[in-house]
Amino acid sequence: MKTLDSTLTDFRVILVEPNFEESIGFVARAMKNFGLSNLHVVNPKAILGADGRMRGGHAQDVLDSIVEHSSFGEALEGLDLSIGTTAQKSYASFNLVRKTMSPRELGAVVKSQAGKVGIVFGREGTGLTNAELDQCDATLTIPASREYQTLNMSHAAAIVFYELHLTSGESATDELASEQVKRTILRFMSESVTQSGMEERDRSLLARAFRNILGRSALRHREGSLLAEALRRVAETLTQDVNSL
């Protein structure tokens, strides 16, 4: 079990395949403005050089400590909560991957929580794919004009960091459920609905909906443990009933 302390939530900023070194520098600068320092990049297409460092301003320490990853999944390892960002909010009820929260809502759900939270920004121009968003616990969109919803990466990052900064500085009063706990919940839920006879497509939609709920609520460790235990008992009871037929 994780130990609570008075430190802020440990935020990891993840850039997926950034195309321009200037983008990396600008994001690092925004991180420095709002007290963040943990920058990760996945398969960067640009090499950080003089131009990127110039855009980074006084955030050279952030740039010096960048962690590179060869895969998206690797960058998410060790996180208790992962938030994928997108400009493409879905207005269709069936598109559960792109049901989003706002930066202000994110600040509210992680307020006073101890744990590791990843904020993921996609490629300049194309963003994150549906498959990548599906690997995240929740999705975030910045409310903007419907005439032009896509923000520059560093501008979007600054808005998100600002909202997180507004809720920072408070002692941690609870801890986030770990990724392992959430996987256990989803596994027992999947076992239960399989035993119930639910169609595979509906099971997949239910799993995404359940993950959305867990992500947006910033599930606490104690809550997660209780839910996992309850679902374990349901799954075991259903299995016993099926085997006794």
Secondary structure, DSSP 8 states (H G I E B T S, - for coil): -----SS--EEEEEEES-S-HHHHHHHHHHHHHTT---EEEES-SS---HHHHHHHTT-HHHHHT-EEESSHHHHHTT-SEEEEE-S----STT-GGG-EE-HHHHHHHHTTEESEEEEEE-BTTTB--HHHHHHSSEEE-----TTS----HHHHHHHHHHHHHHT-SS---EEB--HHHHHHHHHHHHHHHHHTT--HHHHHHHHHHHHHHHHHHT-BHHHHHHHHHHHHHHHHHHHHHHHT-
